[in-house]
Amino acid sequence: MSNESGKIICGQRELPIAQMLERASRAAHGLRELGIDRDDALAVLLRNDFPFFEAAYAANRLGAHLVPINWHFSGPEVAYILEDSGAKALVAHADLLEPIRAHVPASMRVFVVGLICMKTFSRYSGTIV
């Protein structure tokens, strides 16, 4: 997914690695402010796209454990992983969250990202932001 020019390439889109790392750093600061810290589990329900890389690097910066969840899983399978991993928060693409949201524990902090890029984390409040 990366090449010699220092970019991450995903399909027809490109993102300079420096820009991805800067976004990941902002995400890490935001997650830390919301209580995600070293050794916490951060679950992600994301496609293999820029937001996945950004969330992975953000978790790494915090010393948190990334828990990738297969986006083809059913609601009960996602619920099991969230519970079993002890995830403190879930980062999800908006469209992937919709079919499984009834299975996400009410106490789970959920952050919704768009399909193109992770600009900010938003608190999930029952409607897709």
N, C-alpha and C positions, 0 to 999 in steps of 0.2 A: 503494500500500500504506500510505501514511500519510495522516493527516487533520489538521485544524486543532487537534485536542485534544492533539497531541504523542504520538500512539500509532502503532505499526505494526499494521496490521490484516491478518490472514492467515486468510481464511475466517471462521469464527466466533470466532477467538481474537484477542486484543489484547495488545500488550506496550508499556508506556510506553517511549518512546525513551530516556529517562534510564536505565531499567533495562537496556535492550539495550546501551547504551554502557558501562555498568558491567560487564556480563558480558563484553563484548568486551575491555575493559581487563584483566580478570582472565585471560582467554584469552591475550592478548598477553604478559602477564607469564609465564604458564606456558610458552608457546611459546619465549620468549626464554631461560628457564632451561634448556630442552631443546635450545638451540642454533640456533633459527631467528632470523635477524637481517636487517639491511638487505640488500637485493638478493637474498636467497634466494627461491626459488620455493616457494610453499605451494599444493599441489593440493587441490581440494575436490571431493568426489563427494557432493553434497547437493542436495536438492530446493530449490525457491524457498520457503524457510521461514525461521523465526527463526534457526536455526543458520547458514544461509548468510550472513545479514546480520552476525551476530556474528563469523564467521570472516573475512569481508571487512573489517570494521572492525579486527579484531585484526591482520590482515596490514598494513593501512594504517598502523596505529600503529607497527608495527615497521619500516616501509619495505620490507616484503617484497612480492613480486609474487604476486598471486592467480592461480591457474591453474584456472578452473572446468572440470570435466569433465562432459559430458553423461551423465546417469545412465541413458540408454538405450543407451550404448555397450557393446560386447562386451568381454570380458576382454582380448583382444589389442589392441583399440583403446585401452583404458585404459592398458595396459602401454606402448604406443607413446608416448602423451602424457606419462606419467610420466618415461619415459626421455628423450624429446626436449626436454622443458621443463627437465630437470635438477632436478625437484622434490626438495626435501630432506625433505618430509613430506606426508602425505595425511590430510585430515580427511574422514570419511565417515559417512553414516547407517549404522547397523548392518545394516539389511536390504538396503541397496544394496551393501555390502561383500561379503556372503556369496557371491553368484554369481561375483564376479570375484577373490576373494582369492588364488586359485592363480596369478593373473597379476601380482600385486603383488610387486615385487622383495623378496627376503628382507631386504635392507639398509634398506628403506624404513621410516621411522617412520610408524606409522599410529595415528591418534586417532579413536576411535569415539564418536559422539554418538547420543543417542536421537532419537526422532521429534518430540517436543514442544518441547524446549528444550536448549540447550547449557549444562549446568551446569558440567561439568568435562571436560577432555580426559583420556582413558584410553589407556594404551599397549595396543595390540592385541597379543595374545600367542597367536593361533591359535584362540581361542574368542571368541565375541561377548560383550562385557562389558555 
